[in-house]
Amino acid sequence: MLQVDKLHQYYGGSHILRGLSFDVKIGEVTCLLGRNGVGKTTLLKCLMGLIPSKEGQVAWEGKAITAYKPHQRVHAGIAYVPQGREILPRLSVEENLLMGLSRFGAKEAKSVPAFIYELFPVLEQMKARRGGDLSGGQQQQLAIGRALASQPRLLILDEPTEGIQPSVIKEIGAVIKKLAERGDMAILLVEQFYDFAAELADQYLVMARGEIVQQGRGADMEAEGVRGLVAI
């Protein structure tokens, strides 16, 4: 379980994250929703150690990781798919996926795990192509596949539907559902697309002005008026 306790972050004089506290459980999809500029990406960067949190604590599987560097968090079993995907355009699909094996020893890091190609058959078909030649949706699948190659226990996804065609959104949703059903991984999904989040969420969190203003079970999102809170 990921436990976030009273997390604060500032940019200059602005108070960006204001004492956030929440849990993300193994075997569940936790959807974090909110309009642009409320601090969602800043929160994820704090969770990955890309920017330090000023106050508060982050714990993963019972161990405080607040002081961990990004690579230490990866070794602890946390994977992050950032907004914008950040694949390596000059490397092939296969080479990009192999980059995800960096936390393993040389013997284990020689080949792409078969389950990734099972989840994303298009990546196997295109494994010799350069990452930069793929469509936006295929690059998103590649970014998720690369994160999964590290065999994480916590997968963090930052707006995976952004700029993606509807057919690929559906495929990505099916993969997230399948991963959650395995029961050995916690998933934190940051999303603005309400319908996508509502279909997947076991738990939801709504962020506004750097705070969690509402939370509950995914099945109750419609009844609890979440759509109105995140509509632009």
VMD Tcl script that draws the C-alpha trace (Angstrom):
set ca {
  {0.00 0.00 0.00}
  {1.07 3.57 -0.77}
  {0.38 5.96 2.10}
  {0.65 9.72 1.63}
  {0.47 11.75 4.83}
  {0.13 15.56 5.04}
  {2.21 16.24 1.91}
  {3.11 19.87 1.14}
  {4.93 21.43 -1.81}
  {5.62 25.05 -2.82}
  {6.77 26.80 -6.02}
  {8.23 30.15 -5.13}
  {5.59 31.77 -2.97}
  {2.77 29.50 -4.16}
  {1.49 26.69 -1.94}
  {0.92 23.96 -4.59}
  {0.17 20.87 -2.46}
  {-1.67 21.59 0.79}
  {-1.38 18.73 3.23}
  {-2.51 15.84 1.02}
  {-3.30 12.52 2.73}
  {-4.58 9.35 1.03}
  {-3.88 5.62 0.52}
  {-3.53 3.56 -2.67}
  {-4.19 -0.15 -2.15}
  {-2.83 -3.26 -3.90}
  {-5.40 -4.80 -6.26}
  {-7.23 -1.48 -6.76}
  {-7.30 1.36 -9.27}
  {-7.27 4.71 -7.48}
  {-8.29 7.54 -9.82}
  {-7.15 11.06 -9.04}
  {-9.29 13.62 -10.84}
  {-9.14 17.38 -11.07}
  {-9.02 20.27 -13.50}
  {-5.79 21.59 -15.01}
  {-3.43 23.38 -12.65}
  {-4.64 21.88 -9.34}
  {-1.31 20.14 -8.62}
  {-1.88 16.58 -9.89}
  {1.39 16.27 -11.84}
  {3.33 17.99 -9.04}
  {1.97 15.34 -6.66}
  {3.13 12.51 -8.94}
  {6.60 14.04 -9.26}
  {6.79 14.17 -5.44}
  {5.72 10.52 -5.25}
  {8.54 9.58 -7.67}
  {11.15 11.75 -5.94}
  {11.59 13.95 -9.02}
  {10.91 16.96 -6.82}
  {11.34 16.81 -3.04}
  {8.29 17.23 -0.80}
  {8.69 20.11 1.65}
  {6.65 18.54 4.44}
  {4.83 15.28 5.08}
  {5.62 11.65 4.43}
  {5.30 9.05 1.67}
  {5.38 5.37 2.69}
  {5.34 2.32 0.41}
  {4.63 -1.17 1.76}
  {5.16 0.05 5.31}
  {8.51 1.75 4.66}
  {9.07 5.53 4.56}
  {10.42 6.46 1.11}
  {10.15 10.26 1.43}
  {13.94 10.64 1.20}
  {14.41 8.09 -1.62}
  {15.87 9.21 -4.98}
  {13.87 8.32 -8.14}
  {16.00 5.25 -8.96}
  {15.58 3.97 -5.40}
  {11.80 4.20 -5.80}
  {12.01 2.24 -9.05}
  {14.03 -0.44 -7.24}
  {11.36 -0.46 -4.52}
  {8.84 -1.49 -7.20}
  {7.30 1.82 -8.30}
  {6.87 2.68 -12.00}
  {5.75 6.01 -13.51}
  {4.32 6.77 -16.95}
  {4.59 10.56 -17.27}
  {2.32 12.87 -19.19}
  {3.77 13.17 -22.69}
  {5.07 9.57 -22.58}
  {8.81 10.42 -22.90}
  {9.73 7.40 -25.00}
  {13.12 7.44 -26.77}
  {12.20 8.21 -30.41}
  {15.46 7.02 -32.01}
  {15.44 3.65 -30.27}
  {13.36 0.75 -31.54}
  {10.21 -0.39 -29.74}
  {12.13 -3.39 -28.39}
  {15.04 -1.21 -27.19}
  {12.59 1.13 -25.42}
  {11.01 -1.84 -23.64}
  {14.44 -3.17 -22.62}
  {15.13 0.20 -20.95}
  {12.39 -0.75 -18.50}
  {14.48 -3.69 -17.29}
  {17.19 -1.46 -15.85}
  {16.43 -2.46 -12.24}
  {17.32 -6.11 -12.96}
  {20.67 -7.82 -13.39}
  {22.24 -8.47 -16.81}
  {20.84 -12.01 -17.11}
  {17.22 -10.94 -16.48}
  {17.47 -7.83 -18.66}
  {18.25 -9.57 -21.95}
  {14.73 -9.97 -23.36}
  {11.35 -8.30 -23.17}
  {8.98 -10.22 -20.85}
  {6.37 -12.12 -22.90}
  {3.46 -10.74 -20.86}
  {4.07 -7.23 -22.26}
  {3.55 -8.42 -25.83}
  {0.47 -10.33 -24.64}
  {-0.98 -7.14 -23.18}
  {0.02 -5.01 -26.20}
  {0.23 -7.22 -29.33}
  {0.87 -4.15 -31.52}
  {4.25 -3.68 -29.79}
  {5.40 -7.13 -30.84}
  {4.32 -6.47 -34.42}
  {6.29 -3.20 -34.42}
  {9.24 -4.16 -32.19}
  {11.84 -3.33 -34.87}
  {10.36 0.11 -35.64}
  {11.71 3.29 -34.11}
  {9.63 4.61 -31.23}
  {9.32 7.99 -32.94}
  {7.58 6.38 -35.94}
  {4.65 5.11 -33.86}
  {1.30 6.89 -33.57}
  {0.50 8.74 -30.34}
  {-1.66 5.86 -29.11}
  {1.03 3.29 -29.88}
  {3.64 5.43 -28.10}
  {1.37 5.52 -25.04}
  {1.13 1.72 -25.11}
  {4.92 1.59 -25.43}
  {5.38 3.91 -22.44}
  {3.08 1.73 -20.32}
  {4.81 -1.43 -21.57}
  {8.22 0.01 -20.65}
  {6.97 0.81 -17.12}
  {5.53 -2.69 -16.75}
  {8.84 -4.25 -17.82}
  {10.20 -3.32 -14.38}
  {7.49 -5.58 -12.91}
  {6.25 -2.89 -10.50}
  {3.99 -3.33 -7.50}
  {2.78 0.27 -7.92}
  {2.02 1.73 -11.37}
  {1.47 5.50 -11.63}
  {-0.13 6.80 -14.85}
  {-0.39 10.52 -15.65}
  {-3.28 11.17 -18.07}
  {-2.75 8.17 -20.37}
  {-5.78 9.10 -22.54}
  {-4.52 12.57 -23.49}
  {-4.48 13.04 -27.28}
  {-5.22 9.34 -27.92}
  {-7.74 7.93 -30.42}
  {-10.85 6.28 -28.85}
  {-9.99 2.73 -30.00}
  {-6.62 2.85 -28.21}
  {-8.19 4.44 -25.10}
  {-10.43 1.36 -24.95}
  {-7.41 -0.98 -25.26}
  {-5.49 0.88 -22.53}
  {-8.56 0.73 -20.26}
  {-8.80 -3.05 -20.79}
  {-5.10 -3.46 -19.87}
  {-5.48 -1.37 -16.67}
  {-8.51 -3.46 -15.68}
  {-6.60 -6.69 -16.33}
  {-3.61 -5.51 -14.25}
  {-5.88 -4.57 -11.33}
  {-7.66 -7.92 -11.49}
  {-4.34 -9.75 -11.07}
  {-4.41 -8.48 -7.50}
  {-0.65 -7.96 -7.08}
  {-0.35 -4.31 -8.11}
  {-1.63 -0.94 -6.92}
  {-2.55 1.52 -9.70}
  {-2.74 5.30 -9.31}
  {-4.36 6.84 -12.38}
  {-4.44 10.62 -12.86}
  {-7.15 11.44 -15.37}
  {-9.30 14.29 -16.66}
  {-11.52 12.08 -18.86}
  {-14.36 11.39 -16.41}
  {-15.95 8.41 -18.22}
  {-12.61 6.57 -18.49}
  {-11.91 7.11 -14.79}
  {-15.43 6.15 -13.69}
  {-15.23 2.86 -15.58}
  {-11.95 1.85 -13.90}
  {-11.97 3.40 -10.42}
  {-12.20 1.27 -7.30}
  {-11.47 4.43 -5.32}
  {-11.59 8.07 -6.46}
  {-9.95 11.25 -5.20}
  {-10.87 14.75 -6.41}
  {-8.24 17.48 -6.19}
  {-8.83 21.24 -6.23}
  {-6.41 24.04 -5.29}
  {-3.81 21.54 -4.05}
  {-6.15 19.67 -1.71}
  {-8.23 16.49 -1.78}
  {-11.75 17.95 -1.66}
  {-13.71 14.70 -2.07}
  {-13.03 10.97 -2.09}
  {-14.98 7.74 -2.13}
  {-15.60 4.46 -3.93}
  {-15.59 4.37 -7.71}
  {-19.09 2.87 -7.86}
  {-20.47 6.00 -6.15}
  {-18.86 8.62 -8.43}
  {-22.03 9.47 -10.38}
  {-24.26 9.59 -7.30}
  {-21.74 11.77 -5.45}
  {-21.58 14.37 -8.24}
  {-17.95 13.86 -9.25}
  {-18.64 14.67 -12.92}
  {-19.65 18.22 -11.98}
  {-16.52 18.72 -9.88}
  {-14.13 17.90 -12.74}
  {-16.07 19.21 -15.77}
  {-14.24 22.03 -17.52}
}
mol new
graphics top color blue
foreach p $ca { graphics top sphere $p radius 0.5 }
foreach p [lrange $ca 0 end-1] q [lrange $ca 1 end] { graphics top cylinder $p $q radius 0.2 }
display resetview
